[in-house]
Amino acid sequence: FFLPEAVRPVVYVEGVGLGVVLRRREVRALLGACFLMSAAHGALYVFYSIYLVENGYSKSLVGWMWTLGVIAEIGVFILMPRLLGAFSIRAILVFAFASAVLRFALIGWGVDSVVVLVFAQLLHGATFGAYHGAAIAAVHAWFPGRLQARGQALYGSISFGAGGMVGGLISGLVWDSIGAAWTYTV
């Protein structure tokens, strides 16, 4: 309710095809990184609740942990216009990826501490909120005019579709053999 509407004129760039955009190094790097970020979240989305319950946490606490992550994400989404004004897309993405490394290590190795787990859940604001906001801003910048819809479709398909599927599959394959802590670390 409190965010102002963005008013931007639609700019149609003629002569730029999807192939031209996809040959850009930064576009391929972004799509690859988005795939990996969603793959990294695979173990979280598939096993987090089970992992916490198996380590003695109540189901109601597990629900509150998910709620905390969503609240952190929403908070970052609200701040995203200011963050994009203060920092580059690249800086936000680097911060989000570094936060993901820290977050998943904390979840894997710090399961005995509710304080560690709360901090890790607050990092969801960075590992999803800041990451997603910056990735969408990059797609908006790099897929001009009529390519916007294709860029967003590619982003969603490669990251959440393929990345999420591969991450969930791999975490399911290795969970029993290498354990939860190492699965989250990987």
Order of alpha helices (4+ residues) and beta strands (2+ residues): alpha-alpha-alpha-alpha-alpha-alpha-alpha-alpha-alpha-alpha
